[in-house]
């Protein structure tokens, strides 16, 4: 269980960097990070929400 949580955390960090630093679209980020597009969309929504609060 711990390894699964660590993997998800790493995947989240990778996706955040792909979106914010490299400006990839959802499909590109999902392919590079080897995660689902839905996962990337969730991360993007959270980043956009955080950005609005800042």
ZAPA-264519 format. One record per atom (N, C-alpha, C): x negated, y negated, z negated; atom name; residue in three letters. Coordinates in Angstrom, 3 decimals. Each point is the difference from the previous one (the first is absolute). Layout:
residues N
u:v:w:a:r
X:Y:Z:CA:ALA .
...
END
This chain:
residues 54
u:v:w:a:r
-0.823:1.185:0.000:N:UNK .
0.823:-1.185:0.000:CA:UNK .
-0.873:-1.257:0.000:C:UNK .
-1.047:0.019:-0.750:N:UNK .
-0.896:-1.152:-0.092:CA:UNK .
-0.637:-0.320:1.355:C:UNK .
-0.401:1.047:0.742:N:UNK .
-0.617:-0.212:1.313:CA:UNK .
0.994:-0.616:0.983:C:UNK .
1.259:0.401:-0.094:N:UNK .
1.034:-0.560:0.869:CA:UNK .
0.175:-1.493:-0.272:C:UNK .
0.012:-0.372:-1.259:N:UNK .
0.136:-1.415:-0.374:CA:UNK .
-1.215:-0.785:0.477:C:UNK .
-1.187:0.570:-0.163:N:UNK .
-1.219:-0.671:0.448:CA:UNK .
0.013:-0.182:1.518:C:UNK .
0.470:1.006:0.729:N:UNK .
0.047:-0.081:1.455:CA:UNK .
0.984:-1.075:0.440:C:UNK .
1.160:-0.069:-0.650:N:UNK .
0.990:-1.019:0.342:CA:UNK .
-0.542:-1.402:-0.289:C:UNK .
-0.718:-0.133:-1.098:N:UNK .
-0.578:-1.298:-0.355:CA:UNK .
-1.030:-0.411:1.047:C:UNK .
-0.835:0.934:0.406:N:UNK .
-1.006:-0.298:1.032:CA:UNK .
0.671:-0.340:1.322:C:UNK .
1.045:0.762:0.357:N:UNK .
0.724:-0.269:1.244:CA:UNK .
0.620:-1.387:-0.038:C:UNK .
0.550:-0.359:-1.137:N:UNK .
0.606:-1.331:-0.153:CA:UNK .
-1.060:-1.083:0.196:C:UNK .
-1.148:0.169:-0.620:N:UNK .
-1.084:-0.988:0.128:CA:UNK .
-0.447:-0.125:1.454:C:UNK .
-0.137:1.118:0.671:N:UNK .
-0.419:-0.010:1.404:CA:UNK .
1.033:-0.726:0.851:C:UNK .
1.272:0.332:-0.193:N:UNK .
1.063:-0.636:0.780:CA:UNK .
0.039:-1.502:-0.262:C:UNK .
-0.115:-0.405:-1.245:N:UNK .
-0.016:-1.437:-0.318:CA:UNK .
-1.113:-0.706:0.764:C:UNK .
-1.186:0.585:0.029:N:UNK .
-1.126:-0.607:0.705:CA:UNK .
0.224:-0.031:1.508:C:UNK .
0.562:1.063:0.544:N:UNK .
0.258:0.042:1.433:CA:UNK .
0.998:-1.076:0.409:C:UNK .
0.995:-0.226:-0.847:N:UNK .
1.021:-0.995:0.307:CA:UNK .
-0.510:-1.420:-0.220:C:UNK .
-0.594:-0.233:-1.155:N:UNK .
-0.358:-1.372:-0.358:CA:UNK .
-1.324:-0.462:0.591:C:UNK .
-0.985:0.854:0.057:N:UNK .
-1.318:-0.432:0.475:CA:UNK .
-0.200:0.191:1.497:C:UNK .
0.589:1.077:0.536:N:UNK .
-0.193:0.269:1.429:CA:UNK .
1.209:-0.385:0.837:C:UNK .
1.132:-0.242:-0.648:N:UNK .
1.191:-0.432:0.721:CA:UNK .
0.621:1.054:0.896:C:UNK .
-0.186:1.270:-0.344:N:UNK .
0.591:1.057:0.812:CA:UNK .
1.516:0.011:-0.165:C:UNK .
0.700:0.498:1.021:N:UNK .
1.439:0.158:-0.149:CA:UNK .
0.281:1.297:-0.762:C:UNK .
1.257:0.232:-0.327:N:UNK .
0.361:1.151:-0.835:CA:UNK .
-0.416:1.324:0.619:C:UNK .
0.246:0.149:1.289:N:UNK .
-0.324:1.257:0.672:CA:UNK .
-1.506:0.251:0.007:C:UNK .
-0.776:-1.024:0.288:N:UNK .
-1.458:0.136:0.021:CA:UNK .
-0.530:0.351:-1.386:C:UNK .
0.487:-0.702:-1.017:N:UNK .
-0.456:0.252:-1.366:CA:UNK .
0.344:1.417:-0.437:C:UNK .
1.201:0.452:0.351:N:UNK .
0.422:1.354:-0.363:CA:UNK .
-0.901:1.046:0.652:C:UNK .
-0.337:-0.233:1.252:N:UNK .
-0.856:0.951:0.715:CA:UNK .
-1.401:0.044:-0.605:C:UNK .
-0.589:-1.157:-0.248:N:UNK .
-1.361:-0.055:-0.540:CA:UNK .
-0.052:0.599:-1.407:C:UNK .
0.978:-0.339:-0.836:N:UNK .
0.003:0.458:-1.396:CA:UNK .
0.567:1.410:-0.157:C:UNK .
0.544:0.531:1.095:N:UNK .
0.598:1.338:-0.024:CA:UNK .
1.124:0.099:-1.027:C:UNK .
0.897:-0.990:0.053:N:UNK .
1.191:-0.028:-0.849:CA:UNK .
1.200:-0.275:0.900:C:UNK .
1.189:0.076:-0.573:N:UNK .
1.208:-0.241:0.780:CA:UNK .
0.206:-1.489:0.248:C:UNK .
0.719:-0.297:1.059:N:UNK .
0.335:-1.391:0.294:CA:UNK .
0.862:-0.564:-1.129:C:UNK .
0.856:0.827:-0.562:N:UNK .
0.853:-0.443:-1.107:CA:UNK .
-0.839:-0.438:-1.199:C:UNK .
-1.078:0.727:-0.273:N:UNK .
-0.904:-0.359:-1.089:CA:UNK .
-0.616:-1.369:0.269:C:UNK .
-0.442:-0.221:1.233:N:UNK .
-0.609:-1.278:0.375:CA:UNK .
1.026:-1.123:-0.110:C:UNK .
1.211:0.242:0.452:N:UNK .
1.044:-1.018:-0.076:CA:UNK .
0.290:-0.382:-1.451:C:UNK .
-0.031:0.971:-0.871:N:UNK .
0.215:-0.262:-1.432:CA:UNK .
-1.112:-0.894:-0.547:C:UNK .
-1.229:0.315:0.351:N:UNK .
-1.140:-0.786:-0.460:CA:UNK .
0.077:-1.424:0.564:C:UNK .
0.346:-0.117:1.293:N:UNK .
0.109:-1.323:0.620:CA:UNK .
1.066:-0.843:-0.702:C:UNK .
1.133:0.605:-0.311:N:UNK .
1.076:-0.727:-0.693:CA:UNK .
-0.477:-0.494:-1.363:C:UNK .
-0.745:0.842:-0.710:N:UNK .
-0.520:-0.398:-1.309:CA:UNK .
-1.016:-1.134:0.136:C:UNK .
-0.846:0.061:1.021:N:UNK .
-0.980:-1.063:0.231:CA:UNK .
0.698:-1.319:0.343:C:UNK .
1.036:0.081:0.840:N:UNK .
0.743:-1.209:0.369:CA:UNK .
0.700:-0.607:-1.203:C:UNK .
0.549:0.847:-0.856:N:UNK .
0.668:-0.480:-1.200:CA:UNK .
-1.012:-0.682:-0.930:C:UNK .
-1.153:0.631:-0.157:N:UNK .
-1.057:-0.562:-0.853:CA:UNK .
-0.488:-1.334:0.571:C:UNK .
-0.119:-0.065:1.321:N:UNK .
-0.474:-1.218:0.645:CA:UNK .
0.984:-1.154:-0.222:C:UNK .
1.288:0.291:0.016:N:UNK .
1.015:-1.029:-0.235:CA:UNK .
-0.068:-0.528:-1.428:C:UNK .
-0.385:0.852:-0.942:N:UNK .
-0.090:-0.398:-1.395:CA:UNK .
-1.227:-0.859:-0.272:C:UNK .
-1.032:0.167:0.821:N:UNK .
-1.246:-0.757:-0.198:CA:UNK .
0.111:-1.373:0.491:C:UNK .
END
